[in-house]
Amino acid sequence: MSVKQLGQFNDGKNDLTGATMTFNNANLVASSSTTAGTPGKLSPKFTLTPGVSKSIVDAAANQGQGTWVDRFGDDKSADSSISLAVPGATTKRAAAYTSTLEWTLAERPAGSVD
């Protein structure tokens, strides 16, 4: 599974220059019916760069079948596991800034790149 931030945070007119979104405390939880091995690679912490795809979960043959949830944090850390950092010198306006994240699940040959 990979994720890509499609563009910088924007208020409809202006970018929030240099803003970065960081995900922490990633962990995988299997459904009660999942019997296959845990996916082999999990990025527990990563920072997104607009326009760049980031692989966050990967599985080899016979790994990760079934239903898995990639969650960020647990009951104690969920509210601090995704953060947005904006440089102090960046102009900030009294506006709502948004960005779009594209999540991709793919079946691909081993060793291929996003």
ABEGO torsion letter per residue (X at the ends): XBBBBABBBBAGABBBBGBBBBBBGBBBBBBAABABBBBABBBABBBBBBGBBBBABBBBBGBGBEBBBBBBEBAAAAAAABBBBBBAABBBBBBBBBBBBBBBBBBBBBGBBX
